Amino acid sequence: MKFKRTRKKKSSAATSKLRIREVLSMQFQPNYDRLFKNPQLFVALVVGTPPGMLAGGIFGGFCGIYMTETWNLTIDAHMQLLVGVPLELVLFAFFGVCTGAIIGGIISGGITGMKAFFKGDPSLAITRENIWQVVLVYLSFSIKISLVLGVGATLGSLRAPGVGTVIGGFVSAVLYALIEKSNFNLRVN
């Protein structure tokens, strides 16, 4: 006498939940090959960060000096570091340079890297012959982002020095990136 094994059939609700999970896991799996094996992304990050750091450092230093003078920020030790330059002025300017360089580098490098990741030109495969062409494409975009970052930081600092500088620079850089993404061209006739 042989017994037949009977398998319990899964309910249709359990089967549909399992299929939904499979579909969702397939659709939303990140494509790590595209991220890590994309040399244009790494070139864009390396080339795109220094112009943002330079612009952010310059505007951050001026913002630190302006905030020290405007808000009367003082340190109890009334020392003068250089000829007639108070220590708090140098300290807050240095703090502004460091903070501005970090924020500017992150914004500029991040937006340039996003452009390389999402809109990278596959015809610009990096070879020995065209490495400078790829570097110049991302460097020019990063310089544009840095200039827009500086203009936005200047306009933001007019409203509220410090926080307004950071917000103005960030908003202007993101707006420029969105305009660049949509290929919006202003034509003057």
Secondary structure, 3 states (H helix, E strand, C coil): CCCCCCCCCCCHHHHHHHHHHHHHHHHCCCCHHHHHCCHHHHHHHHHHHHHHHHHHHHHHHHHHHHHHHHCCCCCCCCCEEECCEEHHHHHHHHHHHHHHHHHHHHHHHHHHHHHHHHHCCCCCCCCCCCHHHHHHHHHHHHHHHHHHHHHHHHHHHHHCCCHHHHHHHHHHHHHHHHHHHCCCCCCCC
